Amino acid sequence: MRAPFVALGFSALMLTAAPVAAEGLYAAIAFSPQTGQSGGSWNYDSEATAETEAYASCGAEDCGTVLVFQQCGAVAVGDGYGMGFAGDLSSAVAQEAALASCGEFTTGCQVTLSFCNEGY
């Protein structure tokens, strides 16, 4: 397992289909709307553990889970901590979708957190 890491960002979209390489592995992203901080965790055996670790790595009291996934996920944050998030089989596609989602709510969007479970 990898240790959780902290970054500014946000992502969301739960995916259920997973290739054999990542079957049973979960990742999560937590986000704080007050600070724009996010935390991520990956390669965990349960959704609950992935969520707990993402929350712990977020670093703000108001962090909440925005994405639990089995493949790749990304968060984009913009002005005023507006954000968008997405999950996909590909990190590049998840990043593009997170940026597009963020752009619907605010300007100045940048991908601030993006990662995949083992095998992607």
MOGI-V604039 format. One line per field, one symbol per residue. phi: phi as a letter, one per 40 degrees, with the letter a starting at -180 (. if undefined). burial: + if it has 24 or more other C-alpha atoms within 12 Angstrom, else -. Layout:
BEGIN
phi = ???
burial = ???
END
This chain:
BEGIN
phi = .cccbbaciaaaicbbcbcddbdgbbbabbabccbgcabbaagbcbccccccccccccgbcccacbababbbaabbbbdggcaaaabacbcccccccccccdccbabgcacbaaabcdhb
burial = ---++++++++++++--+---+-++++++++++-+++++++++++-+-+++++++++++---++++++++++++++++--+++++++++++++++++++++++-----++++++++++--
END
